[in-house]
């Protein structure tokens, strides 16, 4: 299976995966499994002054914020990572992309469009919404209203690092957020870990909400086969059966 980390390595860029004790999920990739570039999650705080071009971080429970964990523990782990990068002097040349793989189980007030589906009819691409927080000294503040999914993260990484297409059409054709990164830093560093935070005063008058743009397509298409690194393919994957 292709991966963004392996793709970076293939093009002579440095990378490191900071994972939990099981090396999830990088251990699933033959190209990455057992690599010396896989370290435990907390190592990134130590490495903050000399991070590679591409770093990815996952945490074990209870720091991954999965139920029934105290989400404050996971939030503090992320805050410590950001704080370490700031203290190492790399706030202005680091782009952080923070997201989750679950939406918490709550109903949403916006119906997300069904643009891709598995062979068994399960909706892919736009499902329950999850947050994506993109920040750093050169990241333009604001709320981006474009439709995107998890693959936009990979596409943004490719563009920021100047990498060619990965060879996975769904990712290579995704919306990029690289245009949100400015040439010059203008955003002040995040507060130090443990600092007391105060919410800013709400603006008066309240800003007018931005209308939600129309979905990118009007109908759903079946997901295609998976193209492997050697050019061979696997059949389109089914989702887990629902009973």
N, C-alpha and C positions, 0 to 999 in steps of 0.2 A: 504494500500500500504506500502511496506517496504521502509525504508530510511536509509541512512548511519548514520544520526544523531541518530535516534531511535535505530539503531543497536548498536551504541556506548553506549548509555544509558542502553540498555539491558545487556551489558557486563561490567557494573559498571564503565564506563569511563565518565568523565565530558564532557559536550558539551554546546554550546550556539550558537544561530542563531541571527545574527545582520541584521535586515531587514528594509525595508521601512515601511511606515505608514500602508500598507495593510497586513503586515506580509507575503507577497509573497516571495517564494512559499511554505513556510513551513505550512501555514494555510490550505493547501489542504490535509495534512496528518492527519488523525484522531488521531494518536498516539502523534503528536506534537502540534496540534492546542490548543491554550490557555495555553501552557506551560509557567512556570515562567522563562524558559531558553530562551525565545524569547525577544529580546530587540531591540531598534532602532539602526540604523547603526552607528551613531556617538558615541554610548556608548563604542564601542570597543577601541576607543582612551583612554577613561578613564580606561578601564579594562586592558590595555596593560601589566601592571606589574603582573597580576594574571589571565591570560587567561586559559580557560579549555583545556583539551587535544585536543579537536576538536572545531574549530570555523569556521563558514561560514558567509560571508558578502554579502549583496545585498544593492543597493542604489536606492532611488527614483530618478525620473527625476528632474532636468537635470543632476544629478550626475551619472546616469547609462549609459551615453554616447549614448543613442538612438537618432537618428535624430529627431529634428533638433538641438539638444543640442550642446553646445560648449564642445568638448571632453576634453579640458584643465581642466574643472571643475571636471569631473570624475577622470581624472588622478591625480589631486591634492588631491582628497579625498583618493585615494589609497596610495599616497605618505605620507600623514599624518598618516595613519594607520601603514605603515612600519616604519616611523620615530618614532612613539610612542613605538613600540616594541623594536627598537634599543635603544632608550633612557632608556627603562625599563631594559635593560641588557639581552634581550632574543633573540638577533640576531643569536647567535650560536646554540640555541636549538629550533628554529622555522623554519619550512618549509612552504614557501608561494607557493600557486598554484593560479595563476591569469589567468582567461580566460574570454571569452565572449560567448554569445549565438547567435550572428549574425555575418555575415562576411562582411557587409558593402555594399553588392549589386554589387560588381565589378566582372567582368569575371576573371577566374583563368587560368593560363597558364599550369596547370597540371590537367589531367582528374583523378578524384578520383574514385576508384573502387566501383562498386555496389555489396556489399557483403550481404546486408540484404534489404528486401523490405516488405512493409505493404501489407495486403490482396488486396488493391486496386492498387498495383504496384508502389507505391511511394518509392523511394530509401531512406533507412535509413542508419545509421552508418556512412559511409564515404560520406559526401556531400560536400558543399562548405567549404573550410578550414578556421579555426579560430585559432588565436594564443593561445598558452599556455606558460606562463612564469613561470618557477619553479625556486625559488631562496631562499637563506638563507646562513648562515655561513658555513653549511656543504654540500651544494648542489654543485656538480661538474659543473664547467662552461663548456659551449659548446652548440652545436646544436645537438639534437637527431633526427635521421632520421627514426626511427621506425614508422610504421603505427599505429596510435591509434586514439581513438575518445573520446568523453566526458566521457564514462564509465571508461576509464583508470584513470581518476581522483579519482573516487570512489575506484577502485581497489588499487591504490597507497595509499590511506588513510587507507584501511584495512590492508595493509602490514606494513605500518609505525607504526600503532598503535597495531599491533599484534592481529587483530581481525579475527575471523573465517569467512567463506564464508557468504555472505549476503542471499543467496538463490535465487538470480537472475542470471541465467546462463550467460547472456550477459555481466554482470559486473564481475562476479566471474572468467570468462574465459578470461578477457581482458588483454592486455599488461600492466604490472606494470612499473612504473618509480621509484620505491623505490630503485633500484640499483644505482640511481644517487646521493643518500645521503650517504656521507662519514662518517666514525666513528668519525673523528676529524675535527673541523672547520678549514678552511684555507682561506675562502673568507672574505675580509674586509667588514665592515658594509656599507650599502648604504649611499649616501650623505644625509645630514640633509635637512629637508623640507625647500624649498625656496633657497637652495644653487644654485649658478651659475654652470651649467654643461657645460663641453667642450667635444666635440667628440674626441676620440683618433685618432691619425694619422693612416691612412690606411697602412696595412703591405705591405712591398716590399721585394720580389715579392708577388703578390696576391696569397692566398692559392688556391689550386686546389679544385674545388667543389666536394663534396661527391656524388657519383651516387645515385639516388633515388632507394631504394630497391624495389623488386617486391612486388605487392599486396599480402596479406596473403592467399587469395583464388582466384580461377579463375572464379567462377560463383556465382550468388546471390541465397540466400536461404530465404524462407519466415520466418518472425519473428514468434516466438511461442507465446502461451498464457501467460498471466501475472499471476505469482504465488503470492498470497497474504500472509500475515503474518500468517494466520491461516491454510495455506496449500491449500485452495481452489484456483480456477483459474478464470480468466476472459478471454474472447476471445481476440485474437490479435487485437490491435487497428488499425483502419484506420487512415490515415493522413487526414488533412483538404481537402475537395474536391477542385479540381482545375477547374475553369471555363474559 
